[in-house]
Amino acid sequence: MKNILILAAAVSCFSNIAYADKIERMSASSMRSFTPENIEWKDEPILPKGAQSAIVVGDPTKKGVFIAWLKFPANYPIPPHTHPFAEVVTVLSGQLGNGMGTKLDKSKGELLNAGSSFVLPTGHTHYVWTTDKETIVELIATGPWDIHYTNPSDDPRKKATTNK
């Protein structure tokens, strides 16, 4: 059953890749390559302070597949949360811990090294963390992308509104 869920999540996430590829080919005037040094990093407002993101392909605020890179500092946690669509996450550098459940418990998760990937089906409560290394991951997902924190007080968007 678990394998079927993972396969279903991967299929749903990749169902629009041909469409996204077509859009990208129409909008790109030349081949582009991306490295951590030449990508435009921006502070990521929907994740806890310290995360940065860069959109590689597509637009996470619109319907369709997008690819983003996320950069997390060392010893960085993202509390338990869900997403409205499936995700595929690949560790590009560093180490990323991943666990399922409503409480961040590193002992119940797994630690993934660069080159490792995981698929998260729609609506599965999970959490991630980094070790003592800065970590960069590639996120492939369907927009409009969002995050729903299990504990609303963990949501930095609500903290930003409260601090105004």
C-alpha positions as CSV (number, residue, x, y, z in Angstrom):
1,M,0.0,0.0,0.0
2,K,2.8,2.4,0.9
3,N,4.4,1.8,-2.5
4,I,1.1,2.5,-4.3
5,L,0.8,5.8,-2.4
6,I,4.3,6.9,-3.3
7,L,3.7,5.9,-6.9
8,A,0.4,7.8,-7.0
9,A,2.1,10.9,-5.5
10,A,4.9,10.8,-8.0
11,V,2.5,10.4,-10.9
12,S,0.3,13.3,-9.7
13,C,3.3,15.5,-9.3
14,F,4.8,14.7,-12.7
15,S,1.5,14.7,-14.6
16,N,2.1,18.3,-15.7
17,I,5.8,18.1,-16.4
18,A,5.3,17.9,-20.2
19,Y,3.1,21.0,-20.0
20,A,5.6,22.8,-17.8
21,D,8.4,21.8,-20.2
22,K,6.4,23.2,-23.2
23,I,5.9,26.5,-21.4
24,E,9.5,26.7,-20.4
25,R,10.6,26.0,-24.0
26,M,8.3,28.8,-25.3
27,S,9.6,31.4,-22.8
28,A,13.3,30.6,-22.7
29,S,15.4,32.3,-25.4
30,S,18.5,30.2,-24.6
31,M,19.7,27.3,-22.5
32,R,20.1,28.1,-18.8
33,S,22.1,26.4,-16.2
34,F,22.0,26.8,-12.4
35,T,24.6,26.5,-9.7
36,P,24.3,27.5,-6.1
37,E,26.7,30.4,-6.8
38,N,24.8,31.9,-9.8
39,I,21.2,31.5,-8.7
40,E,19.3,34.4,-7.2
41,W,18.5,33.5,-3.6
42,K,15.7,35.3,-1.8
43,D,14.4,35.0,1.8
44,E,11.6,32.5,1.9
45,P,8.6,34.1,3.8
46,I,6.5,31.0,4.3
47,L,9.2,29.0,6.0
48,P,10.8,29.7,9.4
49,K,13.4,32.6,9.3
50,G,16.7,31.6,7.7
51,A,15.5,29.7,4.7
52,Q,16.1,31.1,1.2
53,S,14.6,30.0,-2.1
54,A,15.2,30.4,-5.8
55,I,12.6,29.5,-8.5
56,V,14.2,27.5,-11.3
57,V,11.2,26.8,-13.5
58,G,7.5,27.8,-13.3
59,D,5.7,29.8,-10.7
60,P,4.7,28.3,-7.4
61,T,1.8,30.8,-7.0
62,K,0.1,29.6,-10.2
63,K,-1.4,26.3,-11.3
64,G,1.1,23.9,-12.8
65,V,4.5,22.2,-12.0
66,F,7.4,24.3,-10.7
67,I,10.9,23.6,-9.6
68,A,12.5,25.6,-6.7
69,W,15.7,25.3,-4.8
70,L,15.6,25.8,-1.1
71,K,18.6,26.7,1.0
72,F,18.5,26.0,4.7
73,P,21.1,26.9,7.3
74,A,22.8,24.4,9.6
75,N,20.7,23.0,12.5
76,Y,17.5,24.3,10.9
77,P,14.1,22.8,11.6
78,I,10.8,23.1,9.7
79,P,8.0,22.2,12.1
80,P,5.3,19.6,11.2
81,H,3.2,20.7,8.3
82,T,1.2,19.6,5.2
83,H,1.1,20.7,1.6
84,P,-2.0,20.8,-0.8
85,F,-0.2,18.8,-3.5
86,A,2.5,16.1,-3.7
87,E,6.1,17.0,-3.6
88,V,9.4,15.5,-4.7
89,V,12.4,16.7,-2.7
90,T,16.0,15.9,-3.7
91,V,19.0,16.8,-1.5
92,L,21.5,18.6,-3.6
93,S,24.1,19.3,-0.9
94,G,24.3,18.8,2.9
95,Q,22.0,16.6,4.8
96,L,18.2,16.7,5.3
97,G,16.3,14.9,8.0
98,N,12.7,13.9,7.1
99,G,10.0,12.5,9.4
100,M,6.3,11.9,9.4
101,G,4.0,13.0,12.2
102,T,2.6,15.9,14.1
103,K,5.6,16.3,16.4
104,L,9.2,16.9,15.3
105,D,11.0,13.8,16.5
106,K,14.4,13.3,14.8
107,S,14.6,9.7,16.2
108,K,11.5,8.7,14.1
109,G,12.8,10.3,10.9
110,E,15.5,9.5,8.4
111,L,18.6,11.4,7.4
112,L,19.2,11.8,3.7
113,N,22.5,12.8,2.1
114,A,23.1,14.6,-1.2
115,G,21.7,12.7,-4.1
116,S,18.8,11.2,-2.1
117,S,15.1,12.0,-2.8
118,F,11.8,11.5,-1.2
119,V,8.2,11.8,-2.4
120,L,5.5,13.3,-0.1
121,P,1.9,12.6,-1.0
122,T,-0.7,15.3,-0.7
123,G,-1.7,16.2,2.8
124,H,0.9,14.0,4.7
125,T,2.0,15.7,7.9
126,H,5.8,15.8,7.9
127,Y,8.8,17.8,9.2
128,V,12.3,18.3,8.1
129,W,15.6,19.5,9.7
130,T,19.2,20.0,8.8
131,T,22.3,18.8,10.6
132,D,25.5,20.9,11.2
133,K,25.7,21.7,7.4
134,E,24.0,24.2,5.2
135,T,21.7,22.2,3.0
136,I,20.3,22.9,-0.5
137,V,17.3,20.9,-1.8
138,E,15.4,20.8,-5.1
139,L,11.6,20.9,-4.7
140,I,9.4,19.7,-7.6
141,A,5.7,20.3,-6.9
142,T,2.5,21.6,-8.3
143,G,1.2,25.1,-7.6
144,P,-0.4,26.9,-6.2
145,W,2.0,25.8,-3.5
146,D,1.3,26.4,0.1
147,I,2.2,25.1,3.6
148,H,-0.1,24.5,6.5
149,Y,1.6,24.2,9.9
150,T,0.2,21.7,12.3
151,N,0.6,24.2,15.1
152,P,-0.5,27.6,13.8
153,S,1.9,29.4,16.1
154,D,4.8,27.9,14.0
155,D,3.6,29.8,10.9
156,P,6.0,32.7,10.2
157,R,3.3,34.5,8.2
158,K,1.2,34.8,11.3
159,K,4.2,35.9,13.3
160,A,4.9,38.6,10.8
161,T,1.3,39.8,11.0
162,T,1.4,39.8,14.8
163,N,4.6,41.9,14.9
164,K,3.2,44.7,12.7
